[in-house]
Amino acid sequence: MTHPSTNKQSLQNSPNRPKMVANVDPFIVQTLQTIKGSKVVVETSRGSVRGTLADVKPDYILLEASNASFFVRIQEIVWIMHS
């Protein structure tokens, strides 16, 4: 009989288990950190969003608009400019 933690570990290393892969560009993240708190327009592959850049994480940004928050994946950003 195998130990439950051994089974869990083997499942995590299974080649059939899907894995999320995200490319992180530290220069983009660092640049976005410098404009945190600014009002910006973000053009994405799905359209543009206008709001305040509230937070920056390695894989997404948080934009706060009038009554909504938008989590935008950095990989989907085409360009950003101050508004």
C-alpha positions as CSV (number, residue, x, y, z in Angstrom):
1,M,0.0,0.0,0.0
2,T,1.3,3.5,-0.9
3,H,1.2,6.5,1.3
4,P,-1.4,9.1,0.2
5,S,1.2,11.9,-0.1
6,T,3.1,9.7,-2.6
7,N,0.0,9.3,-4.8
8,K,-0.6,13.1,-4.7
9,Q,3.0,13.8,-5.7
10,S,2.9,11.3,-8.5
11,L,-0.3,12.9,-9.8
12,Q,1.3,16.4,-9.8
13,N,4.2,15.1,-11.9
14,S,2.0,13.1,-14.3
15,P,2.7,13.9,-18.0
16,N,-1.1,13.8,-18.7
17,R,-1.9,16.5,-16.1
18,P,-2.5,19.9,-17.8
19,K,0.0,22.6,-16.8
20,M,-0.4,26.3,-17.0
21,V,2.5,28.1,-18.6
22,A,2.8,31.9,-18.6
23,N,5.7,33.9,-19.9
24,V,6.6,36.7,-17.6
25,D,8.5,39.7,-18.9
26,P,10.0,41.4,-15.8
27,F,10.8,44.6,-17.7
28,I,7.1,45.0,-18.6
29,V,6.0,44.3,-15.0
30,Q,8.6,46.7,-13.6
31,T,7.5,49.5,-16.1
32,L,3.9,48.9,-15.2
33,Q,4.7,49.2,-11.5
34,T,6.1,52.7,-12.1
35,I,2.7,54.0,-13.4
36,K,0.6,52.2,-10.7
37,G,-2.1,54.6,-9.5
38,S,-2.3,56.4,-12.9
39,K,-5.3,56.7,-15.1
40,V,-4.6,54.7,-18.3
41,V,-6.1,53.3,-21.4
42,V,-5.2,49.7,-22.1
43,E,-5.7,48.2,-25.6
44,T,-6.1,44.5,-25.6
45,S,-6.7,41.9,-28.2
46,R,-10.4,42.2,-27.3
47,G,-10.8,46.0,-27.2
48,S,-9.8,48.9,-25.0
49,V,-10.4,49.5,-21.3
50,R,-10.0,52.8,-19.5
51,G,-9.4,53.1,-15.7
52,T,-6.9,53.5,-12.9
53,L,-4.1,51.0,-12.8
54,A,-4.7,49.7,-9.3
55,D,-2.3,46.7,-9.1
56,V,0.3,44.9,-11.1
57,K,1.1,41.2,-10.8
58,P,3.5,39.1,-12.9
59,D,0.7,37.8,-15.2
60,Y,-2.1,40.4,-15.0
61,I,-3.0,44.0,-14.1
62,L,-6.0,45.3,-12.2
63,L,-7.8,48.2,-13.7
64,E,-10.5,50.0,-11.7
65,A,-13.1,51.8,-13.7
66,S,-16.2,53.8,-12.4
67,N,-18.1,50.8,-11.0
68,A,-16.1,47.8,-12.1
69,S,-12.7,46.1,-11.8
70,F,-11.0,44.5,-14.7
71,F,-8.3,41.8,-14.4
72,V,-6.3,42.0,-17.7
73,R,-3.7,39.4,-18.6
74,I,-0.5,41.1,-19.5
75,Q,-0.1,38.7,-22.5
76,E,-3.3,40.2,-23.9
77,I,-2.1,43.8,-23.8
78,V,-1.3,45.5,-27.1
79,W,-0.4,48.9,-25.7
80,I,-1.0,51.2,-22.7
81,M,-1.0,55.0,-22.5
82,H,-1.8,57.6,-19.9
83,S,-5.3,59.0,-20.2
